[in-house]
Amino acid sequence: MKHETNRPVLRLAAFSDGRVGGNPAGVVVDDTLPSDAEMQRIATDVGYSETVFAAPQDDGWRVRFFSPKEEVAFCGHATIALGSVLAERESQGLFQLDLNSGRISVEINEDGSATLMSPPAHSAGADSSLLTAALELFDLTVADLDPALPPSLANAGNNHLILALGDRLTLSKMSYDLDEGARLMRQYDLTTISLLWAETPRRFHSRNAFAIGGVAEDPATGAAAAALGGYLRDIRWPHDGEINIVQGEDMGARSLLKASISAEPGDGIRVSGMTRVIGG
């Protein structure tokens, strides 16, 4: 059942490929944040993988993210969408955002794209029990993985399991049980499970399972892109400071993300992309 709200919800797709693709996000900007219950209700009614809520606070903006099921610590694509909305509203290009866990920023570039600076990024090898459960969830074996990119638990604001596959065809066949995926993600405190294929050292194809948010798959996941950037830095992958990610192709929503990676261990990752306004 839909509920009426007097808070306008803007709808944008972030990390779009021109006028198509991208990941839809709801954006609510108001003088104050709604109550927790109202934010959850609005996010559920909007139905996108995330809706972001922002209100002015001191020298920045207080920001929270909600999926249709629960609050999320950090969401990249909703941050990019919010940056575009704030730039249009405030006629400036750099915004400080205060999340539950700390401060990040988002800025608008001369070409109209937006760039977020993620929370600090770090990674560690995936626990063997988690890896076994994840492979079973996706009906994969160790032989399906790319040995050059070992399974990892990567974090740039929240946890993402990274599974790099050996070929594009295996990635295109990704499927899993939504309820079982949500159970596994809740058990291991995961926000997404990121399946990847490295076309080149600097170009990746990605699919991101987001069962814990009530969505089988995201067409673009900025938080996972940031976590991937930190992971590649940690394993000394030859990224030359920047990677490009193609996501959503197998959903019919091709999306483009760029991650810029500093050499300093633990630094946040800059993730960039375009936005487009969508209806509704």
Accessible surface in RSA format (square Angstrom, percent):
REM  Atomic radii and reference values for relative SASA: ProtOr
REM  Chains: A
REM  Algorithm: Lee & Richards
REM  Probe-radius: 1.40
REM  Slices: 20
REM RES _ NUM      All-atoms   Total-Side   Main-Chain    Non-polar    All polar
REM                ABS   REL    ABS   REL    ABS   REL    ABS   REL    ABS   REL
RES MET A   1   205.35 106.3 134.55  89.0  70.80 168.6 117.00  99.5  88.35 117.1
RES LYS A   2   146.37  71.4 129.49  79.5  16.88  40.2 105.10  94.6  41.27  44.0
RES HIS A   3    89.38  48.9  71.82  49.9  17.57  44.9  55.59  57.3  33.79  39.3
RES GLU A   4   169.96  97.6 147.67 111.7  22.28  53.1  70.28 135.9  99.68  81.4
RES THR A   5    48.51  34.5  20.56  20.8  27.95  66.6  27.50  36.9  21.01  31.8
RES ASN A   6   142.97  98.6 107.25 103.6  35.72  86.0  47.15 113.5  95.82  92.6
RES ARG A   7    40.21  16.9  38.50  19.6   1.71   4.1   3.91   5.3  36.30  22.0
RES PRO A   8    93.10  67.9  79.27  72.3  13.83  50.3  90.98  75.1   2.12  13.2
RES VAL A   9    26.35  17.3  10.05   9.1  16.30  39.3  10.05   8.7  16.30  44.2
RES LEU A  10    85.72  47.7  83.19  59.5   2.53   6.4  85.72  60.2   0.00   0.0
RES ARG A  11    57.13  24.0  51.72  26.4   5.41  12.9   1.29   1.8  55.84  33.8
RES LEU A  12    11.00   6.1  11.00   7.9   0.00   0.0  11.00   7.7   0.00   0.0
RES ALA A  13     0.00   0.0   0.00   0.0   0.00   0.0   0.00   0.0   0.00   0.0
RES ALA A  14     0.00   0.0   0.00   0.0   0.00   0.0   0.00   0.0   0.00   0.0
RES PHE A  15     0.00   0.0   0.00   0.0   0.00   0.0   0.00   0.0   0.00   0.0
RES SER A  16     2.87   2.4   0.11   0.2   2.75   6.3   0.00   0.0   2.87   4.0
RES ASP A  17    39.15  27.4  34.84  34.7   4.31  10.2   0.99   2.3  38.16  38.1
RES GLY A  18    53.83  66.4   0.00   N/A  53.83  66.4  41.71 114.5  12.12  27.1
RES ARG A  19   224.46  94.2 206.30 105.2  18.16  43.2  77.32 105.7 147.14  89.2
RES VAL A  20    91.63  60.3  89.70  81.2   1.93   4.6  91.63  79.6   0.00   0.0
RES GLY A  21     7.87   9.7   0.00   N/A   7.87   9.7   1.99   5.5   5.88  13.2
RES GLY A  22     3.36   4.1   0.00   N/A   3.36   4.1   0.00   0.0   3.36   7.5
RES ASN A  23     2.57   1.8   2.57   2.5   0.00   0.0   0.00   0.0   2.57   2.5
RES PRO A  24    38.82  28.3  38.66  35.2   0.16   0.6  38.66  31.9   0.16   1.0
RES ALA A  25     0.00   0.0   0.00   0.0   0.00   0.0   0.00   0.0   0.00   0.0
RES GLY A  26     0.00   0.0   0.00   N/A   0.00   0.0   0.00   0.0   0.00   0.0
RES VAL A  27     0.25   0.2   0.00   0.0   0.25   0.6   0.00   0.0   0.25   0.7
RES VAL A  28     1.79   1.2   1.10   1.0   0.69   1.7   1.11   1.0   0.69   1.9
RES VAL A  29    19.52  12.8   5.08   4.6  14.44  34.8   5.08   4.4  14.44  39.2
RES ASP A  30    42.40  29.7  39.97  39.8   2.43   5.7   6.37  15.0  36.03  35.9
RES ASP A  31   106.22  74.4  95.99  95.5  10.23  24.2  28.52  67.1  77.70  77.5
RES THR A  32    87.15  62.0  83.74  84.9   3.42   8.1  68.87  92.5  18.28  27.6
RES LEU A  33    43.29  24.1  23.18  16.6  20.11  50.6  23.18  16.3  20.11  54.1
RES PRO A  34     7.79   5.7   1.23   1.1   6.55  23.8   2.24   1.9   5.54  34.5
RES SER A  35    70.06  59.2  52.64  70.3  17.42  40.1  54.27 115.6  15.79  22.1
RES ASP A  36    80.68  56.5  76.58  76.2   4.11   9.7  31.11  73.2  49.57  49.4
RES ALA A  37    78.63  72.3  63.36  97.8  15.28  34.8  72.14 101.6   6.50  17.2
RES GLU A  38    39.65  22.8  36.55  27.7   3.09   7.4  13.86  26.8  25.79  21.1
RES MET A  39     0.25   0.1   0.25   0.2   0.00   0.0   0.25   0.2   0.00   0.0
RES GLN A  40    43.61  24.4  43.61  31.9   0.00   0.0  38.24  81.4   5.37   4.1
RES ARG A  41    64.24  27.0  58.07  29.6   6.16  14.7  37.41  51.1  26.83  16.3
RES ILE A  42     3.15   1.8   2.22   1.7   0.93   2.2   3.15   2.3   0.00   0.0
RES ALA A  43     0.32   0.3   0.28   0.4   0.04   0.1   0.28   0.4   0.04   0.1
RES THR A  44    69.51  49.4  58.48  59.3  11.03  26.3  53.85  72.3  15.66  23.7
RES ASP A  45    25.73  18.0  20.65  20.6   5.08  12.0  14.19  33.4  11.55  11.5
RES VAL A  46    21.02  13.8   3.36   3.0  17.65  42.5   4.31   3.7  16.70  45.3
RES GLY A  47    42.70  52.7   0.00   N/A  42.70  52.7  20.03  55.0  22.66  50.8
RES TYR A  48    48.42  22.6  43.67  24.8   4.75  12.4  35.82  26.9  12.60  15.5
RES SER A  49     7.43   6.3   2.45   3.3   4.97  11.5   2.45   5.2   4.97   7.0
RES GLU A  50     6.41   3.7   6.41   4.8   0.00   0.0   0.00   0.0   6.41   5.2
RES THR A  51     0.23   0.2   0.13   0.1   0.10   0.2   0.00   0.0   0.23   0.3
RES VAL A  52     0.03   0.0   0.00   0.0   0.03   0.1   0.00   0.0   0.03   0.1
RES PHE A  53     0.27   0.1   0.27   0.2   0.00   0.0   0.27   0.2   0.00   0.0
RES ALA A  54     1.20   1.1   0.00   0.0   1.20   2.7   0.00   0.0   1.20   3.2
RES ALA A  55     4.57   4.2   4.57   7.0   0.00   0.0   4.57   6.4   0.00   0.0
RES PRO A  56    68.90  50.2  50.40  45.9  18.50  67.2  50.76  41.9  18.14 112.7
RES GLN A  57    69.91  39.1  63.16  46.2   6.75  16.1  23.63  50.3  46.28  35.1
RES ASP A  58   143.97 100.8  90.89  90.5  53.08 125.5  35.93  84.6 108.04 107.8
RES ASP A  59   109.95  77.0  76.46  76.1  33.49  79.2  51.69 121.7  58.26  58.1
RES GLY A  60     7.12   8.8   0.00   N/A   7.12   8.8   2.93   8.0   4.19   9.4
RES TRP A  61    22.46   9.0  22.46  10.9   0.00   0.0  10.44   5.6  12.02  19.5
RES ARG A  62    55.67  23.4  55.67  28.4   0.00   0.0  12.55  17.2  43.12  26.1
RES VAL A  63     0.69   0.5   0.00   0.0   0.69   1.7   0.00   0.0   0.69   1.9
RES ARG A  64    39.08  16.4  36.37  18.5   2.71   6.4   4.65   6.4  34.43  20.9
RES PHE A  65     0.90   0.4   0.67   0.4   0.22   0.6   0.67   0.4   0.22   0.6
RES PHE A  66     7.91   4.0   7.89   4.9   0.02   0.1   7.89   4.8   0.02   0.1
RES SER A  67     0.00   0.0   0.00   0.0   0.00   0.0   0.00   0.0   0.00   0.0
RES PRO A  68    25.56  18.6  18.15  16.5   7.41  26.9  18.15  15.0   7.41  46.0
RES LYS A  69   137.79  67.2 112.57  69.1  25.23  60.1  56.99  51.3  80.81  86.1
RES GLU A  70    62.98  36.2  60.50  45.8   2.48   5.9  24.84  48.0  38.14  31.1
RES GLU A  71    58.73  33.7  37.03  28.0  21.70  51.7  19.72  38.1  39.00  31.8
RES VAL A  72    13.78   9.1   9.12   8.3   4.66  11.2  12.50  10.9   1.27   3.5
RES ALA A  73    45.35  41.7  32.27  49.8  13.08  29.8  35.67  50.2   9.68  25.6
RES PHE A  74     1.40   0.7   0.21   0.1   1.19   3.1   0.21   0.1   1.19   3.4
RES CYS A  75     6.03   4.6   3.76   4.2   2.28   5.3   2.62   6.6   3.41   3.7
RES GLY A  76     1.26   1.5   0.00   N/A   1.26   1.5   0.00   0.0   1.26   2.8
RES HIS A  77     1.74   1.0   1.69   1.2   0.06   0.1   0.00   0.0   1.74   2.0
RES ALA A  78     0.00   0.0   0.00   0.0   0.00   0.0   0.00   0.0   0.00   0.0
RES THR A  79     0.00   0.0   0.00   0.0   0.00   0.0   0.00   0.0   0.00   0.0
RES ILE A  80     0.00   0.0   0.00   0.0   0.00   0.0   0.00   0.0   0.00   0.0
RES ALA A  81     0.00   0.0   0.00   0.0   0.00   0.0   0.00   0.0   0.00   0.0
RES LEU A  82     0.04   0.0   0.04   0.0   0.00   0.0   0.04   0.0   0.00   0.0
RES GLY A  83     0.07   0.1   0.00   N/A   0.07   0.1   0.07   0.2   0.00   0.0
RES SER A  84    22.42  18.9  13.93  18.6   8.49  19.6  14.73  31.4   7.69  10.8
RES VAL A  85    15.18  10.0  10.76   9.7   4.42  10.7  14.67  12.7   0.51   1.4
RES LEU A  86     0.00   0.0   0.00   0.0   0.00   0.0   0.00   0.0   0.00   0.0
RES ALA A  87    20.32  18.7  13.21  20.4   7.12  16.2  13.57  19.1   6.75  17.9
RES GLU A  88   151.29  86.9 128.85  97.5  22.45  53.4  50.78  98.2 100.51  82.1
RES ARG A  89   115.30  48.4  80.99  41.3  34.31  81.7  38.95  53.2  76.35  46.3
RES GLU A  90    62.58  35.9  43.18  32.7  19.40  46.2   4.53   8.8  58.05  47.4
RES SER A  91   104.06  87.9  67.23  89.7  36.83  84.8  46.04  98.0  58.02  81.3
RES GLN A  92    99.06  55.4  83.33  60.9  15.73  37.4  32.83  69.9  66.23  50.2
RES GLY A  93    29.14  35.9   0.00   N/A  29.14  35.9  19.28  52.9   9.86  22.1
RES LEU A  94    95.68  53.3  83.65  59.8  12.03  30.2  83.65  58.8  12.03  32.4
RES PHE A  95     5.57   2.8   2.85   1.8   2.72   7.1   5.57   3.4   0.00   0.0
RES GLN A  96    54.71  30.6  52.66  38.5   2.06   4.9  19.35  41.2  35.36  26.8
RES LEU A  97     0.00   0.0   0.00   0.0   0.00   0.0   0.00   0.0   0.00   0.0
RES ASP A  98    25.61  17.9  25.61  25.5   0.00   0.0  11.34  26.7  14.27  14.2
RES LEU A  99    10.98   6.1   1.14   0.8   9.84  24.7   1.14   0.8   9.84  26.5
RES ASN A 100    81.89  56.5  44.92  43.4  36.97  89.0  26.45  63.7  55.44  53.6
RES SER A 101    82.86  70.0  40.60  54.2  42.27  97.4  48.30 102.9  34.56  48.4
RES GLY A 102    37.47  46.2   0.00   N/A  37.47  46.2  35.80  98.3   1.66   3.7
RES ARG A 103   107.54  45.2  74.83  38.1  32.70  77.9  45.93  62.8  61.60  37.3
RES ILE A 104     8.38   4.8   2.33   1.7   6.05  14.6   8.38   6.0   0.00   0.0
RES SER A 105    23.89  20.2  23.51  31.4   0.37   0.9   6.22  13.2  17.67  24.8
RES VAL A 106     0.28   0.2   0.00   0.0   0.28   0.7   0.28   0.2   0.00   0.0
RES GLU A 107    49.30  28.3  49.26  37.3   0.04   0.1   2.44   4.7  46.86  38.3
RES ILE A 108    46.23  26.3  27.16  20.2  19.07  46.0  27.16  19.6  19.07  51.7
RES ASN A 109    47.02  32.4  36.06  34.8  10.96  26.4  22.26  53.6  24.76  23.9
RES GLU A 110   190.09 109.1 146.82 111.1  43.27 103.0  70.00 135.4 120.09  98.1
RES ASP A 111   104.25  73.0  74.20  73.9  30.05  71.0  50.86 119.7  53.38  53.2
RES GLY A 112    38.33  47.3   0.00   N/A  38.33  47.3  26.80  73.6  11.53  25.8
RES SER A 113    10.10   8.5   9.97  13.3   0.13   0.3   5.69  12.1   4.41   6.2
RES ALA A 114     0.21   0.2   0.00   0.0   0.21   0.5   0.00   0.0   0.21   0.5
RES THR A 115     5.93   4.2   4.47   4.5   1.46   3.5   1.43   1.9   4.50   6.8
RES LEU A 116     0.00   0.0   0.00   0.0   0.00   0.0   0.00   0.0   0.00   0.0
RES MET A 117    65.64  34.0  64.48  42.7   1.16   2.8  63.13  53.7   2.52   3.3
RES SER A 118     5.14   4.3   0.00   0.0   5.14  11.8   0.00   0.0   5.14   7.2
RES PRO A 119    15.63  11.4  13.30  12.1   2.33   8.5  15.63  12.9   0.00   0.0
RES PRO A 120    93.47  68.1  90.55  82.5   2.93  10.6  90.56  74.8   2.91  18.1
RES ALA A 121     0.82   0.8   0.19   0.3   0.63   1.4   0.19   0.3   0.63   1.7
RES HIS A 122   106.07  58.0 104.74  72.8   1.32   3.4  73.21  75.5  32.86  38.2
RES SER A 123    28.86  24.4   3.99   5.3  24.88  57.3   1.17   2.5  27.70  38.8
RES ALA A 124    65.04  59.8  54.50  84.1  10.54  24.0  64.85  91.3   0.19   0.5
RES GLY A 125    65.14  80.3   0.00   N/A  65.14  80.3  32.93  90.4  32.21  72.1
RES ALA A 126    22.16  20.4   0.48   0.7  21.68  49.3   0.53   0.8  21.62  57.3
RES ASP A 127    80.75  56.6  67.10  66.8  13.65  32.3  34.01  80.0  46.74  46.6
RES SER A 128    87.60  74.0  79.26 105.8   8.34  19.2  50.28 107.1  37.33  52.3
RES SER A 129    59.31  50.1  48.74  65.1  10.56  24.3  46.49  99.0  12.82  18.0
RES LEU A 130     3.66   2.0   3.66   2.6   0.00   0.0   3.66   2.6   0.00   0.0
RES LEU A 131    34.95  19.5  34.95  25.0   0.00   0.0  34.95  24.5   0.00   0.0
RES THR A 132    89.12  63.4  85.46  86.6   3.66   8.7  60.79  81.6  28.33  42.8
RES ALA A 133    26.29  24.2  19.71  30.4   6.58  15.0  23.54  33.2   2.75   7.3
RES ALA A 134     0.00   0.0   0.00   0.0   0.00   0.0   0.00   0.0   0.00   0.0
RES LEU A 135    13.96   7.8  13.96  10.0   0.00   0.0  13.96   9.8   0.00   0.0
RES GLU A 136   138.26  79.4 117.71  89.0  20.56  48.9  49.26  95.3  89.01  72.7
RES LEU A 137    19.84  11.0   2.73   2.0  17.11  43.0   9.28   6.5  10.56  28.4
RES PHE A 138    10.97   5.5   0.99   0.6   9.97  26.0   1.06   0.6   9.91  28.4
RES ASP A 139   133.43  93.5 112.93 112.4  20.50  48.5  33.23  78.2 100.21  99.9
RES LEU A 140    23.40  13.0  12.64   9.0  10.76  27.1  12.72   8.9  10.68  28.7
RES THR A 141    81.68  58.1  77.06  78.1   4.62  11.0  75.81 101.8   5.88   8.9
RES VAL A 142   103.39  68.0  97.20  88.0   6.19  14.9  97.20  84.5   6.19  16.8
RES ALA A 143    97.73  89.9  57.81  89.2  39.92  90.8  69.75  98.2  27.97  74.1
RES ASP A 144    43.50  30.5  37.58  37.4   5.91  14.0   5.47  12.9  38.03  37.9
RES LEU A 145    18.31  10.2   9.99   7.1   8.32  20.9   9.99   7.0   8.32  22.4
RES ASP A 146    29.18  20.4  27.68  27.5   1.50   3.6   3.58   8.4  25.60  25.5
RES PRO A 147   129.95  94.7  97.47  88.9  32.47 118.0 109.41  90.3  20.53 127.6
RES ALA A 148    60.83  55.9  37.89  58.5  22.94  52.2  49.50  69.7  11.33  30.0
RES LEU A 149     1.91   1.1   1.26   0.9   0.65   1.6   1.26   0.9   0.65   1.7
RES PRO A 150    64.54  47.0  62.42  56.9   2.12   7.7  64.46  53.2   0.08   0.5
RES PRO A 151    28.90  21.1  23.29  21.2   5.60  20.4  23.44  19.4   5.46  33.9
RES SER A 152     4.31   3.6   4.31   5.8   0.00   0.0   2.82   6.0   1.50   2.1
RES LEU A 153    53.86  30.0  50.09  35.8   3.77   9.5  50.16  35.2   3.70   9.9
RES ALA A 154     0.00   0.0   0.00   0.0   0.00   0.0   0.00   0.0   0.00   0.0
RES ASN A 155    27.10  18.7  27.10  26.2   0.00   0.0   2.40   5.8  24.70  23.9
RES ALA A 156     0.25   0.2   0.00   0.0   0.25   0.6   0.10   0.1   0.15   0.4
RES GLY A 157    17.87  22.0   0.00   N/A  17.87  22.0   6.96  19.1  10.91  24.4
RES ASN A 158    12.19   8.4   7.69   7.4   4.50  10.8  12.14  29.2   0.05   0.0
RES ASN A 159    29.79  20.5  27.95  27.0   1.84   4.4   0.00   0.0  29.78  28.8
RES HIS A 160     0.57   0.3   0.57   0.4   0.00   0.0   0.39   0.4   0.17   0.2
RES LEU A 161     0.00   0.0   0.00   0.0   0.00   0.0   0.00   0.0   0.00   0.0
RES ILE A 162     1.82   1.0   1.76   1.3   0.06   0.1   1.76   1.3   0.06   0.2
RES LEU A 163     0.00   0.0   0.00   0.0   0.00   0.0   0.00   0.0   0.00   0.0
RES ALA A 164     1.09   1.0   0.22   0.3   0.86   2.0   0.22   0.3   0.86   2.3
RES LEU A 165     0.55   0.3   0.10   0.1   0.45   1.1   0.10   0.1   0.45   1.2
RES GLY A 166    44.84  55.3   0.00   N/A  44.84  55.3  19.62  53.9  25.21  56.5
RES ASP A 167    64.28  45.0  63.41  63.1   0.88   2.1  33.99  80.0  30.30  30.2
RES ARG A 168    58.28  24.5  56.11  28.6   2.17   5.2  40.34  55.1  17.95  10.9
RES LEU A 169   112.36  62.6 106.91  76.5   5.45  13.7 109.80  77.1   2.56   6.9
RES THR A 170    27.28  19.4  22.98  23.3   4.30  10.2  11.02  14.8  16.26  24.6
RES LEU A 171     0.92   0.5   0.92   0.7   0.00   0.0   0.92   0.6   0.00   0.0
RES SER A 172    41.27  34.9  24.09  32.2  17.18  39.6  18.62  39.7  22.65  31.7
RES LYS A 173   138.68  67.7 116.27  71.3  22.41  53.4  79.30  71.4  59.39  63.3
RES MET A 174    22.54  11.7   4.64   3.1  17.90  42.6  10.48   8.9  12.06  16.0
RES SER A 175    78.47  66.3  69.40  92.6   9.07  20.9  42.19  89.8  36.28  50.8
RES TYR A 176    40.05  18.7   5.10   2.9  34.95  90.9  14.72  11.1  25.33  31.2
RES ASP A 177    85.46  59.9  74.28  73.9  11.19  26.5  33.02  77.7  52.44  52.3
RES LEU A 178    69.81  38.9  65.32  46.7   4.49  11.3  65.49  46.0   4.32  11.6
RES ASP A 179   115.71  81.1 106.90 106.4   8.81  20.8  31.64  74.5  84.07  83.8
RES GLU A 180    71.38  41.0  69.27  52.4   2.11   5.0  27.63  53.4  43.75  35.7
RES GLY A 181     0.00   0.0   0.00   N/A   0.00   0.0   0.00   0.0   0.00   0.0
RES ALA A 182    16.81  15.5  16.81  25.9   0.00   0.0  16.81  23.7   0.00   0.0
RES ARG A 183   113.77  47.8 108.85  55.5   4.92  11.7  71.50  97.7  42.27  25.6
RES LEU A 184     2.03   1.1   2.03   1.5   0.00   0.0   2.03   1.4   0.00   0.0
RES MET A 185     0.00   0.0   0.00   0.0   0.00   0.0   0.00   0.0   0.00   0.0
RES ARG A 186   133.00  55.8 116.37  59.3  16.63  39.6  66.27  90.6  66.74  40.4
RES GLN A 187   108.90  60.9  72.16  52.7  36.74  87.5  37.17  79.1  71.73  54.4
RES TYR A 188    51.90  24.2  38.81  22.1  13.09  34.1  34.21  25.7  17.68  21.8
RES ASP A 189   102.89  72.1  97.83  97.4   5.05  12.0  31.63  74.4  71.26  71.1
RES LEU A 190     3.35   1.9   0.00   0.0   3.35   8.4   1.04   0.7   2.31   6.2
RES THR A 191    22.15  15.8  20.67  21.0   1.48   3.5   9.09  12.2  13.07  19.8
RES THR A 192     1.36   1.0   1.36   1.4   0.00   0.0   1.36   1.8   0.00   0.0
RES ILE A 193     0.00   0.0   0.00   0.0   0.00   0.0   0.00   0.0   0.00   0.0
RES SER A 194     3.62   3.1   3.62   4.8   0.00   0.0   0.92   1.9   2.71   3.8
RES LEU A 195     1.62   0.9   1.62   1.2   0.00   0.0   1.62   1.1   0.00   0.0
RES LEU A 196     2.55   1.4   2.55   1.8   0.00   0.0   2.55   1.8   0.00   0.0
RES TRP A 197    57.17  22.9  57.17  27.7   0.00   0.0  48.62  25.9   8.56  13.9
RES ALA A 198    20.87  19.2   5.88   9.1  14.99  34.1   5.88   8.3  14.99  39.7
RES GLU A 199    77.55  44.5  54.43  41.2  23.12  55.1  11.83  22.9  65.73  53.7
RES THR A 200    61.11  43.5  54.79  55.5   6.32  15.1  55.91  75.1   5.19   7.9
RES PRO A 201    66.20  48.3  65.82  60.0   0.38   1.4  65.82  54.3   0.38   2.4
RES ARG A 202    92.16  38.7  91.27  46.5   0.89   2.1  30.61  41.8  61.55  37.3
RES ARG A 203    79.45  33.4  79.45  40.5   0.00   0.0  25.95  35.5  53.50  32.4
RES PHE A 204     0.00   0.0   0.00   0.0   0.00   0.0   0.00   0.0   0.00   0.0
RES HIS A 205    16.67   9.1  16.67  11.6   0.00   0.0  14.73  15.2   1.93   2.2
RES SER A 206     6.15   5.2   3.58   4.8   2.57   5.9   1.29   2.7   4.86   6.8
RES ARG A 207    19.52   8.2  19.52  10.0   0.00   0.0   1.77   2.4  17.75  10.8
RES ASN A 208     0.80   0.6   0.80   0.8   0.00   0.0   0.00   0.0   0.80   0.8
RES ALA A 209     0.00   0.0   0.00   0.0   0.00   0.0   0.00   0.0   0.00   0.0
RES PHE A 210     1.67   0.8   1.67   1.0   0.00   0.0   1.67   1.0   0.00   0.0
RES ALA A 211     3.79   3.5   0.00   0.0   3.79   8.6   0.00   0.0   3.79  10.0
RES ILE A 212    20.43  11.6  19.16  14.3   1.28   3.1  19.31  13.9   1.12   3.0
RES GLY A 213     0.64   0.8   0.00   N/A   0.64   0.8   0.64   1.8   0.00   0.0
RES GLY A 214    31.82  39.2   0.00   N/A  31.82  39.2   5.95  16.3  25.87  57.9
RES VAL A 215    35.00  23.0  31.59  28.6   3.40   8.2  35.00  30.4   0.00   0.0
RES ALA A 216    54.54  50.1  49.48  76.4   5.06  11.5  49.48  69.7   5.06  13.4
RES GLU A 217    17.39  10.0  13.12   9.9   4.27  10.2   4.82   9.3  12.57  10.3
RES ASP A 218     3.61   2.5   3.61   3.6   0.00   0.0   0.00   0.0   3.61   3.6
RES PRO A 219    11.19   8.2  11.19  10.2   0.00   0.0  11.19   9.2   0.00   0.0
RES ALA A 220     0.00   0.0   0.00   0.0   0.00   0.0   0.00   0.0   0.00   0.0
RES THR A 221    10.37   7.4   9.17   9.3   1.20   2.9   9.44  12.7   0.93   1.4
RES GLY A 222     0.27   0.3   0.00   N/A   0.27   0.3   0.00   0.0   0.27   0.6
RES ALA A 223     3.24   3.0   3.23   5.0   0.00   0.0   3.23   4.6   0.00   0.0
RES ALA A 224     5.27   4.8   2.56   4.0   2.71   6.2   2.90   4.1   2.37   6.3
RES ALA A 225     3.77   3.5   1.01   1.6   2.76   6.3   3.16   4.4   0.61   1.6
RES ALA A 226     0.00   0.0   0.00   0.0   0.00   0.0   0.00   0.0   0.00   0.0
RES ALA A 227     0.64   0.6   0.15   0.2   0.49   1.1   0.27   0.4   0.37   1.0
RES LEU A 228     3.38   1.9   3.38   2.4   0.00   0.0   3.38   2.4   0.00   0.0
RES GLY A 229     0.00   0.0   0.00   N/A   0.00   0.0   0.00   0.0   0.00   0.0
RES GLY A 230     0.40   0.5   0.00   N/A   0.40   0.5   0.40   1.1   0.00   0.0
RES TYR A 231     2.92   1.4   2.92   1.7   0.00   0.0   2.92   2.2   0.00   0.0
RES LEU A 232     0.00   0.0   0.00   0.0   0.00   0.0   0.00   0.0   0.00   0.0
RES ARG A 233    20.36   8.5  12.00   6.1   8.36  19.9  12.56  17.2   7.80   4.7
RES ASP A 234    61.84  43.3  31.17  31.0  30.67  72.5  23.47  55.2  38.37  38.3
RES ILE A 235    60.12  34.2  32.03  23.9  28.09  67.7  39.33  28.3  20.79  56.4
RES ARG A 236   218.65  91.8 190.39  97.1  28.26  67.3  67.83  92.7 150.82  91.4
RES TRP A 237    38.65  15.5  30.78  14.9   7.87  18.5  32.85  17.5   5.80   9.4
RES PRO A 238    81.35  59.3  68.49  62.4  12.85  46.7  79.05  65.3   2.29  14.3
RES HIS A 239    24.49  13.4  24.22  16.8   0.27   0.7  15.90  16.4   8.59  10.0
RES ASP A 240   118.40  82.9  81.12  80.7  37.28  88.2  29.27  68.9  89.13  88.9
RES GLY A 241    27.61  34.1   0.00   N/A  27.61  34.1  19.12  52.5   8.50  19.0
RES GLU A 242    49.99  28.7  49.99  37.8   0.00   0.0   6.10  11.8  43.89  35.8
RES ILE A 243     0.00   0.0   0.00   0.0   0.00   0.0   0.00   0.0   0.00   0.0
RES ASN A 244    59.63  41.1  59.63  57.6   0.00   0.0  13.34  32.1  46.29  44.7
RES ILE A 245     5.50   3.1   4.50   3.3   1.00   2.4   4.58   3.3   0.91   2.5
RES VAL A 246     2.88   1.9   1.30   1.2   1.58   3.8   1.30   1.1   1.58   4.3
RES GLN A 247     3.60   2.0   2.54   1.9   1.06   2.5   1.06   2.3   2.54   1.9
RES GLY A 248     1.23   1.5   0.00   N/A   1.23   1.5   0.39   1.1   0.84   1.9
RES GLU A 249    66.65  38.3  46.09  34.9  20.56  49.0  18.23  35.3  48.43  39.5
RES ASP A 250    58.96  41.3  21.73  21.6  37.24  88.1  12.24  28.8  46.72  46.6
RES MET A 251    81.67  42.3  43.17  28.6  38.50  91.7  53.85  45.8  27.82  36.9
RES GLY A 252    74.61  92.0   0.00   N/A  74.61  92.0  37.62 103.2  36.99  82.9
RES ALA A 253    23.12  21.3  21.69  33.5   1.42   3.2  23.12  32.6   0.00   0.0
RES ARG A 254    76.22  32.0  72.62  37.0   3.60   8.6  33.22  45.4  43.01  26.1
RES SER A 255     0.00   0.0   0.00   0.0   0.00   0.0   0.00   0.0   0.00   0.0
RES LEU A 256    64.69  36.0  61.97  44.3   2.72   6.8  62.23  43.7   2.45   6.6
RES LEU A 257     3.83   2.1   0.24   0.2   3.59   9.0   2.30   1.6   1.53   4.1
RES LYS A 258    80.92  39.5  80.09  49.1   0.83   2.0  26.62  24.0  54.30  57.8
RES ALA A 259     0.01   0.0   0.01   0.0   0.00   0.0   0.01   0.0   0.00   0.0
RES SER A 260    33.39  28.2  30.61  40.9   2.78   6.4  18.56  39.5  14.83  20.8
RES ILE A 261    10.57   6.0   0.00   0.0  10.57  25.5   0.88   0.6   9.69  26.3
RES SER A 262    49.14  41.5  35.53  47.4  13.61  31.4  46.08  98.1   3.06   4.3
RES ALA A 263    96.71  88.9  69.43 107.1  27.28  62.1  75.85 106.8  20.86  55.3
RES GLU A 264   104.68  60.1 101.83  77.0   2.85   6.8  30.10  58.2  74.57  60.9
RES PRO A 265   102.29  74.6  86.31  78.7  15.99  58.1  86.50  71.4  15.80  98.2
RES GLY A 266    31.30  38.6   0.00   N/A  31.30  38.6  24.41  67.0   6.89  15.4
RES ASP A 267    59.27  41.5  54.16  53.9   5.11  12.1  11.96  28.2  47.31  47.2
RES GLY A 268    13.55  16.7   0.00   N/A  13.55  16.7   1.17   3.2  12.38  27.7
RES ILE A 269     0.00   0.0   0.00   0.0   0.00   0.0   0.00   0.0   0.00   0.0
RES ARG A 270    88.47  37.1  88.21  45.0   0.26   0.6  29.01  39.6  59.46  36.0
RES VAL A 271     0.00   0.0   0.00   0.0   0.00   0.0   0.00   0.0   0.00   0.0
RES SER A 272    12.52  10.6  11.91  15.9   0.60   1.4   5.95  12.7   6.56   9.2
RES GLY A 273     9.19  11.3   0.00   N/A   9.19  11.3   9.18  25.2   0.01   0.0
RES MET A 274    75.69  39.2  74.83  49.5   0.86   2.1  68.55  58.3   7.14   9.5
RES THR A 275    30.33  21.6  11.01  11.2  19.32  46.0   0.57   0.8  29.76  45.0
RES ARG A 276    70.39  29.6  63.36  32.3   7.02  16.7  23.07  31.5  47.31  28.7
RES VAL A 277   124.01  81.6  99.77  90.3  24.24  58.4  99.77  86.7  24.24  65.8
RES ILE A 278    33.59  19.1  20.83  15.5  12.77  30.8  26.94  19.4   6.66  18.1
RES GLY A 279    62.80  77.4   0.00   N/A  62.80  77.4  42.48 116.6  20.31  45.5
RES GLY A 280    98.74 121.8   0.00   N/A  98.74 121.8  54.66 150.0  44.08  98.7
END  Absolute sums over single chains surface
CHAIN  1 A    11677.7       8936.9       2740.8       6310.6       5367.2
END  Absolute sums over all chains
TOTAL         11677.7       8936.9       2740.8       6310.6       5367.2
